[in-house]
Amino acid sequence: MKEKMPPFKRKKTTGKSFPVKVCTLDAELEFNLELKATGRDLFDLVCRTIGLRETWYFGLQYEDSKGFIAWLKLDKKVQDQGIPQQTTMPFMFLAKFYPEEVAEELVQEVTQHLFFLQVNRAILAMDIYCPPEASVLLASYAVQAKYGDYDEGTYKPGMLASEELLPQRVIDQYQMTAEMWEERIKVWYADHRGMSRDEAEIEYLKIAQDLDMYGVNYFPISNKKDTDLWLGVTSLGLNIYEKENKLTPKTTFQWSEIRHVSFDDKKFTIKPVDKTSPNFVFFSHKVRMNKLILDLCIGNHDLFMRRRKPDSMEVQQMKTQAKEEKSRRQIERNKLAREKQLREIAEKEKSIMEQRLMQYQEEIRLANEALRRSEETADLLAEKSRVAEEEAMLLGQKASEAEHKITQFRLTALKTEEEKVSLERKTREAEQLTARLVDESERRAAEANKLKEELLRARVAEKQAKEKLLEFLSRNAYVNTSVSSLYSVSSSSVLDLPADLHALRLNANSPSLSLTHSTPPALVDHHLPAYDFIADNDMEQLSLEIEKERVQYLEKSKNLQDQLRDLKTEIEVLKVDEKQCELDMLHDEQVRLGENKYSTLKKVKCGSTKARVAYFEEL
């Protein structure tokens, strides 16, 4: 989010100041300057405000009254440099010069962050060509720098789809939805866990600096044959490109080979250190462009020579402070990681105990349910036993009545034979009925005994269920005690967590290092004076060391290269060949030939300066 500083109050009565707005890609700064303020005054004010000490890479860019992009001159008044008269003068605080090795040269985090923002914007705006697979990797580092560690619990699908993470050229080339791109970015994003914002940004820049168009300022030129070409001003020297190919230079001249730079109208003349070699001459398309080219040549040459000398005391101090601060932050990050790990363990144990508690509560509920069913069964059996006893009593009464009738029948049997026979018959029938009733009574009595036994067993089961319930309740009391102690431990762990890391704050009033190039009188005549150069042997040794470090870095990144190759193979089937631009085809050809930015530069700088000048003139 852009931060906007409140403007200073204007002095309405005097009218001796004017408002200025400076944008730094992540903030908008507003100042009131005195009428006599120079570019140096404004530049130093911006650097102090943002806490920047590595000032030699940056400048203030603006669009002059004729629509031409220019850099504010530090030794002239701000209002004398053809700036359009507006209510507020707008400037962009941008990197004007690029380092050769970002990891070694960029010391301050604010410097790294400003470079990251500028390079990221250039890649997304397609001012720097980036292959599709590399753009996915860079997007993952950009997401890590913005959102921090990947958290599967809080991450929501579609969160990255709305972000501007890939160049539109890459999106148009493949038949892939935003969700498909997001899934591939997320895979690498998850691998960056534990990486801080400054680490993610420096990794982004380490990959971006290997892109062919990184750190190159292009200008349209022509040679003596009037062939349209591109001049590329870089931190290492001057590159010459064909009109249709901004990736691969056709030839290059290092700053160590250049003795003198001058221009006359549209004609630029570069004199080599080797005086036997012919001058390198080219023609610019616009006269106003020549001053910008010469300014970039001077600045890049100064930094080129500065890198090959021992660090100044201020740079050494900054590197020492940066190293100590990085070490301190690493210790605090490790401490936070340990605290986070302990908290996660405590929360995990708490979750396990809560699950156990829920399990015990469920067992208690089931035991209570079983006890309730047992009580209901016992009541039912008791009711059945009572009914059976009543039926047995009723059958006994009926048996007694039957015996009484038999006795009556026997008394009346003596009256007559017929009555006797009849009585005998009735007696036999009564005896049969009595036998049946006795059998039924015995059966009912046996059933009543059986029901009593079942009631006894049910009461025993009820007693056992009550004992088990008491056991669960005692265990539940022990679990509650453990969970309470665990809550207290977890709370103390959280309370003992350290405070958030304080951001590094640099003293805004501390002296800042700024390099100035005092323009000699010859510059007025569009000439750049010659510089003293380091011995060729030393330069060759430094070049070999740099190349050796580059080879080591490429060996270490072999795993990353394999991942990039796998991703390229995966999405190759979804590519739309008709949507490929000229730079895509040139890059594919480079990959097919096994070439990269550094092998190409090494190849084109081979040979004598004389041969390269002749080759340029023949293009």
Sequence and secondary structure as in RCSB ss.txt:
>XXXX:A:sequence
MKEKMPPFKRKKTTGKSFPVKVCTLDAELEFNLELKATGRDLFDLVCRTIGLRETWYFGLQYEDSKGFIAWLKLD
KKVQDQGIPQQTTMPFMFLAKFYPEEVAEELVQEVTQHLFFLQVNRAILAMDIYCPPEASVLLASYAVQAKYGDY
DEGTYKPGMLASEELLPQRVIDQYQMTAEMWEERIKVWYADHRGMSRDEAEIEYLKIAQDLDMYGVNYFPISNKK
DTDLWLGVTSLGLNIYEKENKLTPKTTFQWSEIRHVSFDDKKFTIKPVDKTSPNFVFFSHKVRMNKLILDLCIGN
HDLFMRRRKPDSMEVQQMKTQAKEEKSRRQIERNKLAREKQLREIAEKEKSIMEQRLMQYQEEIRLANEALRRSE
ETADLLAEKSRVAEEEAMLLGQKASEAEHKITQFRLTALKTEEEKVSLERKTREAEQLTARLVDESERRAAEANK
LKEELLRARVAEKQAKEKLLEFLSRNAYVNTSVSSLYSVSSSSVLDLPADLHALRLNANSPSLSLTHSTPPALVD
HHLPAYDFIADNDMEQLSLEIEKERVQYLEKSKNLQDQLRDLKTEIEVLKVDEKQCELDMLHDEQVRLGENKYST
LKKVKCGSTKARVAYFEEL
>XXXX:A:secstr
  EE       TTT  EEEEEEE SSEEEEEEEETT BHHHHHHHHHHHHT  BGGGEEEEEE TTS EEE  TT
SBGGGS     SSEEEEEEE S  S HHHH  SHHHHHHHHHHHHHHHHTTSS   HHHHHHHHHHHHHHHH S 
 TTT  TTTTTTS  S HHHHHHB   HHHHHHHHHHHHHHTTT  HHHHHHHHHHHHTTSTTTT EEEEEE TT
  EEEEEE SSEEEEEETT SSS SEEEEGGGEEEEEEETTEEEEEESSTTS  EEEEES HHHHHHHHHHHHHH
HHHHHHHTS   HHHHHHHHHHHHHHHHHHHHHHHHHHHHHHHHHHHHHHHHHHHHHHHHHHHHHHHHHHHHHHH
HHHHHHHHHHHHHHHHHHHHHHHHHHHHHHHHHHHHHTTS HHHHHHHHHHHHHHHHHHHHHHHHHHHHHHHHHH
HHHHHHHHHHHHHHHHHHHHHHHHHHHHHHHHHHHHHHHHHHHHHTS          TTS  B       HHHHT
TEE       HHHHHHHHHHHHHHHHHHHHHTHHHHHHHHHHHHHHHTTB GGG  HHHHHHHHHHHHT  HHHH
HHHHT S HHHHHHHHHH 
